[in-house]
Amino acid sequence: MAVGQEWGYVDFKEGRCPGYQTLGAHVYHPLFQKTVTLAIMECEDQKTETVALFFNLFNEMLRDYTGDPDYKFNPSVWIYIILSFRRQFPLL
C-alpha cells in the first residue's frame, strides 16, 4: 500500500519544548512498518487557527518541493488526537 493511501495522524504532545505543545503530522509507512513523522511545529495552544497555519505551511512546503502549485497532502483518512483526550486515556 502506498503512503498516500495510509491514514494520517495529527496530535499535540507536551514536554518537547517547555511552555509549548508540539503539533505533529504522521503516517504509517508500510515498508518501515512504523509511524513516520512528516512535520512538527511548536505551538502555544490548541486552536483551529494553529492547525490551519500548520497545514498551510506544510502544503506550501510540499508545493515548493514538488513544483506543482496545486499539490496538497491528502491521506485517505485523518485521525486527530486531542491532548486533553490523551490525558484522560494515557494508554491510547
N, C-alpha and C positions, 0 to 999 in steps of 0.2 A: 504494500500500500504506500502511496506517495505521501510525503509530508503534507502537501496541500489537501489531502483527504482526511487528515487526522483532526482530532479535536484540539482546540486552542484553550489554554488555561490562563486566566488572569487573576492575580492575587496581590494583596497587600501583606507585607511582612514587617515586623518590628525588629530592632536590635542591630541592624547593619550599620546605621548611622544615627547617633544619639539625637533625639528631637525630631527625627524624620521617620517616615514609613517608606518602604521600598515597594513600588508598583512594578510587577514583572509580568511579561508575556512569555508563555512556554508552550511547547508542543511535544508530543511523544514521537521520538524518532525510532522507526521500526528496525533500522539497521543496527543502531546502538542499543536498542531495547531499554531506553531510559528517556526521561523527560529532559529536554534541552531548553535552556533559557535563550530566548531570542533578543530580548531587550529589557532593561530595567531603568527606572527613574526614581530619584529620591523626591518625596512629596511631603508637604506639611500636613495634609489632611486627605481624607477620602471624600472627594466631591466629584460630581459628574463632570465638571469643567476640567478637573485634573486628569481624569481618564480620557476625555476628549482630546486634550492637549497631547497626552502621551501617544494616542493613536494617530493624530495629525502629524506629529513629528516622526513617528515610526514609518508611516506611509510615505512621507516626504523623502526620508532616507532611502526607502525601497525604490521609489520612483527615480531618484538620482542614480542609484546603483544599477537598475535595470535599463534605464534610458527610456522607459515607457511612461509618458506623462499621465496615463490613466490607471497605472498599476495600483492595486490595493491588496493588502494582505487580507485574505478571506478564507479561513479554515471552514470545514464543514459544520462544526458546532463550537460554540463558545461556552466555557464554564467559568463563571465569575465567583470567586471565593471571597466573601466579605470577612474582614478581620474580626469583627465582633462575633460572627458565627464560629470562627476558628477558636476564639477564646472559650465559648460555651462547649465546644466539642473538640478538644485538643487532639484527639486521636485521628481525626479526619484529615 
